Amino acid sequence: MCGSVAYEVEDAFRYALNCHCTDCRKATGAAFKPIAGIEAEKLSIISGHDNVLRYGGGAPGESYDIHCKLCGSLLYSIVQKGTRANVSLGTLTDAPSIKPTMHIFVGSKAPWYEITDDLPQHERFP
């Protein structure tokens, strides 16, 4: 949001989806988090290393989030024991070639939000 951290990522995403889990809703302050997944090594911070805040992932192999420590923007999450990056689609400057194809964790979606598109919905991660 503030531009103090910049990252680059290949437009080679393996999947894109809308996550409605409680953690994603709390991290974004929104009804869901649109994400695109890619191998972690295909993403790198190119400026603002000193302004990166890592949240979570205390134990080896645990998932964690990367935020800008100045404005708080959630840039991406490292998941699957550090092998995958789930990029917050709203932080991309250029439109990716992939769009979300499903909703996940709708079993814990915000009760005040109604999903109105025709994308498949999954109670958990399919």
C-alpha positions as CSV (number, residue, x, y, z in Angstrom):
1,M,0.0,0.0,0.0
2,C,2.7,2.5,1.0
3,G,5.3,1.2,-1.5
4,S,8.1,0.7,1.0
5,V,8.4,-3.0,0.2
6,A,8.5,-4.3,-3.3
7,Y,8.5,-7.9,-4.5
8,E,8.6,-9.6,-7.8
9,V,6.9,-12.8,-8.8
10,E,6.7,-14.7,-12.0
11,D,3.3,-14.9,-13.6
12,A,3.4,-18.7,-13.4
13,F,0.8,-19.2,-10.6
14,R,-0.3,-22.8,-10.1
15,Y,-3.7,-21.9,-8.6
16,A,-5.9,-18.9,-7.6
17,L,-8.7,-19.0,-5.1
18,N,-10.7,-17.0,-2.6
19,C,-10.0,-18.1,1.0
20,H,-12.7,-17.5,3.6
21,C,-10.9,-19.0,6.6
22,T,-11.0,-17.1,9.9
23,D,-7.2,-16.3,9.7
24,C,-7.4,-14.8,6.2
25,R,-10.5,-12.7,7.1
26,K,-8.7,-11.4,10.2
27,A,-5.4,-10.7,8.4
28,T,-7.2,-8.7,5.6
29,G,-10.2,-7.3,7.4
30,A,-12.3,-8.4,4.5
31,A,-14.8,-11.2,3.8
32,F,-12.1,-13.3,2.1
33,K,-8.6,-13.2,0.8
34,P,-8.0,-13.7,-3.0
35,I,-4.7,-15.5,-3.4
36,A,-2.6,-17.1,-6.1
37,G,-0.1,-19.8,-5.2
38,I,3.4,-20.3,-6.7
39,E,6.6,-22.0,-5.7
40,A,8.3,-19.9,-3.0
41,E,11.5,-19.6,-4.9
42,K,9.7,-17.8,-7.8
43,L,9.0,-14.8,-5.5
44,S,11.6,-12.4,-4.1
45,I,11.7,-9.1,-2.2
46,I,13.5,-6.6,-4.4
47,S,13.4,-3.5,-2.2
48,G,12.5,-2.6,1.4
49,H,14.0,-5.6,3.1
50,D,14.2,-3.6,6.3
51,N,10.5,-2.9,6.2
52,V,9.4,-6.5,6.0
53,L,7.5,-8.0,9.0
54,R,7.3,-11.7,9.3
55,Y,4.3,-12.8,11.4
56,G,3.9,-16.4,12.6
57,G,5.9,-19.4,11.8
58,G,7.6,-19.8,15.1
59,A,8.4,-23.5,14.7
60,P,10.2,-25.0,11.7
61,G,7.8,-25.8,8.8
62,E,5.0,-23.6,10.1
63,S,3.3,-21.2,7.8
64,Y,3.9,-17.4,8.2
65,D,2.8,-14.1,6.6
66,I,4.9,-11.3,5.2
67,H,3.6,-7.8,5.8
68,C,5.0,-4.3,5.3
69,K,5.9,-3.2,8.8
70,L,5.1,0.4,8.0
71,C,1.6,0.2,6.6
72,G,0.7,-3.4,7.6
73,S,-0.2,-4.6,4.1
74,L,-0.3,-8.4,3.9
75,L,1.9,-9.2,0.8
76,Y,2.0,-13.0,0.8
77,S,2.0,-16.1,3.0
78,I,4.6,-18.9,3.0
79,V,2.8,-22.2,3.3
80,Q,3.3,-25.9,2.8
81,K,6.5,-26.1,4.9
82,G,8.1,-23.2,3.1
83,T,7.6,-24.5,-0.4
84,R,4.7,-22.4,-1.6
85,A,3.9,-18.6,-1.6
86,N,0.3,-17.6,-1.5
87,V,0.4,-14.1,-3.0
88,S,-2.4,-11.6,-2.0
89,L,-3.8,-10.8,-5.4
90,G,-4.7,-7.3,-4.4
91,T,-1.0,-6.4,-4.0
92,L,0.0,-7.2,-7.6
93,T,0.7,-4.2,-9.8
94,D,0.0,-6.1,-13.0
95,A,-3.0,-8.3,-13.6
96,P,-2.0,-12.0,-13.4
97,S,-3.0,-14.4,-16.2
98,I,-4.9,-16.5,-13.6
99,K,-8.2,-15.7,-11.8
100,P,-9.7,-17.4,-8.8
101,T,-11.4,-20.7,-9.6
102,M,-13.0,-21.6,-6.3
103,H,-13.9,-20.5,-2.8
104,I,-12.2,-22.5,0.1
105,F,-13.0,-22.7,3.8
106,V,-16.6,-21.5,3.2
107,G,-17.5,-23.5,6.4
108,S,-16.0,-20.6,8.3
109,K,-16.9,-17.7,6.0
110,A,-18.3,-14.5,7.5
111,P,-22.0,-15.0,8.2
112,W,-22.7,-11.5,6.9
113,Y,-21.2,-12.2,3.5
114,E,-23.1,-14.0,0.7
115,I,-21.1,-15.6,-2.1
116,T,-22.9,-14.6,-5.3
117,D,-20.7,-16.0,-8.1
118,D,-20.8,-19.5,-9.6
119,L,-17.4,-20.6,-8.5
120,P,-17.2,-24.0,-6.7
121,Q,-17.4,-23.7,-2.9
122,H,-15.5,-26.0,-0.6
123,E,-16.1,-26.4,3.2
124,R,-12.3,-26.8,3.7
125,F,-9.3,-27.1,1.4
126,P,-10.2,-29.5,-1.4
